[in-house]
């Protein structure tokens, strides 16, 4: 029997937030949305350091998904927004949580970019952090919640890989050229891609809400990373289209600069050891099946 919980979610209108709210409600949980606009149940202004204190009262779990999009050209100003939107919002939530007599658990989005840009071997949650702007962002992002860990509050960080969805993210951007038959591998195609279907990511968050053993770093990816070449061929197979038009790494760097190097060209094979050890069951563990379910 599942014990219903009161859950506060930031980023509830986003790619992950919308289906997550629906899934939590279907499981009998009560959901509150913390938003910058009046569309949410409660409001906050991260820049001004303001958060409605009623938002975290009588809450069992806070799920923090909000943050400035990484998918933009990284000017100095954009980098500052990407970093501050994550770190300052986390600090604001942490401060509010610590003021509660009964402190809710804290589950935050993070990224596999914690491990850097280029790792020759597969990594899991025990692996050291790496180099790069996004690695620094995730370190500071997770570090902003350290006061909760120090206070004994259950805290978990979902280091998320490429989320498969037609509504947003990398796959949505790839679909048009691939459907037109002009898709292909990126660079030499040997860089590892760590991915997860949107339904499995949502299920993993629900799993974390309902299982108090989930804490610390959690790699939110499918069990089997693939190379970009395998991903490309599998996507072409699912769409019934050729994949014979490679996109040189130099073009990616010219178009997207540092952002392209750290995202599209990154080489990270990530293993979800924590979820596996805790008994989480993926609905779509294989790439071809996940793409079929996502696209068709």
C-alpha positions as CSV (number, residue, x, y, z in Angstrom):
1,X,0.0,0.0,0.0
2,X,1.5,3.3,-1.1
3,X,1.3,6.1,1.5
4,X,0.1,9.3,-0.2
5,X,2.5,12.2,-0.1
6,X,2.3,15.9,-0.5
7,X,4.8,16.9,-3.2
8,X,6.1,20.3,-4.3
9,X,7.5,20.5,-7.9
10,X,9.4,23.2,-9.7
11,X,9.5,23.1,-13.4
12,X,6.1,21.4,-13.4
13,X,5.2,22.7,-16.9
14,X,8.4,21.3,-18.5
15,X,9.2,18.2,-20.6
16,X,9.6,16.0,-17.5
17,X,7.4,18.0,-15.1
18,X,4.1,17.6,-16.9
19,X,4.0,13.8,-17.2
20,X,5.6,13.5,-13.7
21,X,2.7,15.5,-12.2
22,X,0.2,13.3,-14.0
23,X,2.0,10.1,-12.9
24,X,2.2,11.2,-9.2
25,X,-1.5,12.1,-9.1
26,X,-2.4,8.7,-10.6
27,X,-0.5,7.1,-7.7
28,X,-2.6,9.0,-5.2
29,X,-0.1,11.7,-4.3
30,X,-1.0,15.4,-4.0
31,X,1.0,17.7,-6.2
32,X,1.8,21.5,-5.7
33,X,3.4,23.5,-8.5
34,X,6.0,26.2,-7.7
35,X,6.2,28.6,-10.6
36,X,7.4,32.0,-11.6
37,X,3.9,32.7,-13.0
38,X,0.4,32.7,-11.5
39,X,-0.2,29.4,-13.3
40,X,1.5,27.6,-10.4
41,X,-0.1,26.9,-7.1
42,X,2.6,28.9,-5.4
43,X,5.0,31.6,-6.8
44,X,8.7,32.3,-6.4
45,X,11.2,34.8,-7.8
46,X,14.7,33.3,-7.8
47,X,16.4,36.5,-8.9
48,X,14.8,38.4,-6.1
49,X,15.3,35.6,-3.6
50,X,11.6,35.3,-2.9
51,X,9.6,32.2,-2.2
52,X,6.1,31.9,-0.8
53,X,6.8,30.2,2.6
54,X,3.5,28.4,2.4
55,X,4.8,26.4,-0.5
56,X,6.9,24.0,1.6
57,X,4.6,23.7,4.6
58,X,3.3,20.2,5.2
59,X,5.3,18.9,2.2
60,X,6.8,15.4,2.2
61,X,9.0,15.7,-0.9
62,X,10.3,18.6,-3.0
63,X,11.2,17.8,-6.6
64,X,13.4,20.5,-8.3
65,X,13.3,20.4,-12.1
66,X,13.6,24.1,-13.0
67,X,16.6,25.6,-14.7
68,X,17.7,27.8,-17.7
69,X,17.9,25.8,-20.9
70,X,21.4,24.5,-21.8
71,X,20.4,24.3,-25.5
72,X,21.6,27.8,-26.6
73,X,24.9,29.3,-27.7
74,X,27.0,29.9,-24.6
75,X,27.8,33.6,-24.3
76,X,29.2,34.7,-21.0
77,X,25.7,36.0,-20.1
78,X,24.1,32.7,-21.0
79,X,26.6,30.8,-18.9
80,X,25.8,33.0,-16.0
81,X,22.1,32.4,-16.4
82,X,22.5,28.6,-16.7
83,X,24.6,28.5,-13.5
84,X,22.7,30.9,-11.4
85,X,19.3,29.6,-12.3
86,X,20.3,26.2,-10.8
87,X,22.4,27.2,-7.9
88,X,20.4,30.1,-6.6
89,X,17.1,28.3,-7.0
90,X,18.5,25.3,-5.1
91,X,19.8,27.6,-2.3
92,X,16.3,29.2,-2.0
93,X,14.6,25.9,-1.7
94,X,17.2,24.5,0.7
95,X,16.7,27.6,3.0
96,X,13.0,27.1,3.0
97,X,13.2,23.4,3.7
98,X,15.6,23.9,6.7
99,X,13.1,26.3,8.2
100,X,10.5,23.5,8.5
101,X,10.0,21.6,11.7
102,X,9.3,18.4,9.6
103,X,11.8,18.7,6.7
104,X,10.7,17.2,3.3
105,X,13.0,15.1,1.2
106,X,14.7,16.9,-1.7
107,X,15.0,15.3,-5.1
108,X,16.8,17.4,-7.7
109,X,17.5,17.1,-11.4
110,X,21.1,17.2,-12.3
111,X,23.1,15.9,-15.3
112,X,25.6,13.2,-16.4
113,X,27.7,16.1,-17.4
114,X,29.0,15.9,-13.8
115,X,31.4,13.3,-15.2
116,X,32.9,15.6,-17.7
117,X,33.1,15.6,-21.5
118,X,35.2,12.6,-22.6
119,X,35.6,9.4,-20.6
120,X,37.3,6.4,-22.1
121,X,35.7,4.0,-19.7
122,X,32.1,3.6,-18.5
123,X,31.3,5.5,-15.3
124,X,28.9,5.0,-12.5
125,X,27.9,7.0,-9.4
126,X,31.2,6.2,-7.7
127,X,33.2,7.8,-10.5
128,X,35.0,11.1,-10.0
129,X,33.7,14.3,-11.6
130,X,35.2,15.6,-14.8
131,X,36.1,18.7,-16.6
132,X,34.1,21.3,-18.5
133,X,31.6,24.1,-17.9
134,X,28.6,21.8,-17.4
135,X,30.6,19.6,-15.0
136,X,31.2,22.7,-12.9
137,X,27.5,23.7,-13.1
138,X,26.5,20.3,-11.8
139,X,29.0,20.3,-9.0
140,X,27.8,23.7,-7.8
141,X,24.2,22.7,-8.4
142,X,24.5,19.6,-6.2
143,X,26.7,21.4,-3.8
144,X,24.1,24.0,-3.1
145,X,22.0,21.2,-1.4
146,X,24.9,20.1,0.9
147,X,23.3,21.8,3.9
148,X,20.3,19.4,3.6
149,X,22.6,16.4,3.6
150,X,24.5,17.8,6.6
151,X,21.2,18.2,8.4
152,X,20.2,14.6,7.7
153,X,17.6,15.4,5.1
154,X,17.1,12.7,2.4
155,X,18.6,14.2,-0.7
156,X,18.9,12.7,-4.2
157,X,20.4,14.1,-7.4
158,X,19.1,12.7,-10.7
159,X,22.1,12.9,-13.1
160,X,20.1,12.6,-16.3
161,X,21.2,11.6,-19.8
162,X,19.6,12.3,-23.1
163,X,15.8,12.1,-22.7
164,X,13.9,10.5,-25.6
165,X,10.9,12.6,-26.4
166,X,9.3,14.0,-29.5
167,X,8.2,17.1,-27.5
168,X,11.7,18.4,-26.6
169,X,15.3,17.7,-26.2
170,X,17.9,16.3,-28.5
171,X,15.7,13.7,-30.2
172,X,13.0,16.2,-31.1
173,X,15.7,18.3,-32.9
174,X,17.0,15.3,-34.8
175,X,13.7,14.1,-36.1
176,X,13.2,16.5,-39.0
177,X,16.4,15.9,-40.8
178,X,16.2,12.1,-40.2
179,X,12.6,12.0,-41.5
180,X,13.8,13.8,-44.6
181,X,16.5,11.2,-45.1
182,X,19.4,13.5,-44.6
183,X,20.4,12.3,-41.1
184,X,23.6,10.6,-40.2
185,X,26.3,10.1,-37.5
186,X,27.9,13.1,-35.8
187,X,31.6,13.4,-36.0
188,X,33.2,9.9,-36.2
189,X,30.1,8.4,-34.5
190,X,32.2,6.7,-31.8
191,X,31.2,8.9,-28.9
192,X,29.1,7.2,-26.3
193,X,25.5,8.4,-25.7
194,X,23.7,7.7,-22.4
195,X,19.9,7.9,-22.9
196,X,16.6,7.3,-21.1
197,X,13.0,7.2,-22.3
198,X,10.8,9.8,-20.9
199,X,8.4,7.2,-19.3
200,X,11.3,5.6,-17.6
201,X,12.6,8.9,-16.3
202,X,9.2,9.7,-14.9
203,X,9.0,6.3,-13.3
204,X,12.4,6.7,-11.7
205,X,11.3,10.0,-10.1
206,X,8.1,8.3,-8.8
207,X,10.3,5.4,-7.5
208,X,12.5,7.9,-5.7
209,X,9.5,9.6,-4.1
210,X,8.1,6.3,-2.8
211,X,11.4,4.7,-1.7
212,X,13.3,6.3,1.1
213,X,16.4,4.3,0.2
214,X,16.9,6.5,-2.8
215,X,19.5,9.1,-1.9
216,X,22.7,10.7,-3.1
217,X,23.7,10.5,-6.8
218,X,21.4,8.6,-9.1
219,X,22.3,8.1,-12.7
220,X,19.0,8.5,-14.6
221,X,19.9,6.6,-17.8
222,X,19.0,3.3,-19.4
223,X,21.3,0.3,-18.6
224,X,23.0,0.2,-22.0
225,X,24.7,3.3,-23.5
226,X,25.3,3.2,-27.2
227,X,27.7,4.9,-29.7
228,X,26.3,7.8,-31.7
229,X,26.7,5.6,-34.8
230,X,24.5,2.9,-33.3
231,X,22.0,5.5,-32.1
232,X,21.9,7.0,-35.6
233,X,21.4,3.6,-37.4
234,X,18.7,2.6,-34.9
235,X,16.8,5.9,-35.4
236,X,17.0,5.5,-39.1
237,X,15.7,1.9,-38.9
238,X,12.8,3.0,-36.7
239,X,11.9,5.8,-39.1
240,X,12.6,3.7,-42.2
241,X,15.1,6.3,-43.6
242,X,18.7,6.2,-44.7
243,X,21.4,7.6,-42.4
244,X,24.2,8.3,-44.9
245,X,24.8,12.0,-44.4
246,X,27.4,12.4,-41.6
247,X,27.7,15.8,-39.8
248,X,31.4,16.6,-39.3
249,X,32.5,17.6,-35.8
250,X,33.9,20.8,-37.2
251,X,30.5,21.9,-38.3
252,X,29.0,21.3,-34.9
253,X,31.8,23.3,-33.3
254,X,31.3,26.1,-35.8
255,X,27.5,26.2,-35.3
256,X,27.3,25.7,-31.5
257,X,30.7,26.4,-30.1
258,X,31.5,25.2,-26.6
259,X,27.9,24.0,-26.1
260,X,28.2,21.6,-29.1
261,X,31.5,20.2,-27.8
262,X,30.0,19.5,-24.3
263,X,26.7,18.1,-25.4
264,X,26.5,16.7,-29.0
265,X,30.1,15.7,-29.1
266,X,30.6,14.5,-25.5
267,X,31.7,10.9,-25.0
268,X,30.0,9.6,-21.8
269,X,29.0,6.0,-21.2
270,X,27.1,6.1,-17.9
271,X,25.8,3.1,-15.9
272,X,22.8,3.5,-13.6
273,X,24.3,1.4,-10.8
274,X,22.2,3.0,-8.0
275,X,18.8,2.3,-9.7
276,X,19.9,-1.2,-10.6
277,X,21.0,-2.0,-7.1
278,X,17.7,-0.7,-5.6
279,X,15.6,-2.9,-7.9
280,X,14.2,-0.3,-10.3
281,X,12.8,-1.9,-13.4
282,X,13.1,-0.1,-16.8
283,X,10.0,-0.3,-19.1
284,X,12.2,0.5,-22.1
285,X,15.7,-0.7,-21.5
286,X,16.6,-1.3,-25.2
287,X,17.1,1.7,-27.6
288,X,15.2,0.3,-30.5
289,X,12.1,-0.4,-28.4
290,X,12.3,2.9,-26.7
291,X,12.5,4.8,-30.0
292,X,9.6,2.8,-31.4
293,X,7.5,3.7,-28.4
294,X,8.6,7.3,-28.4
295,X,8.1,8.0,-32.1
296,X,5.2,5.8,-33.2
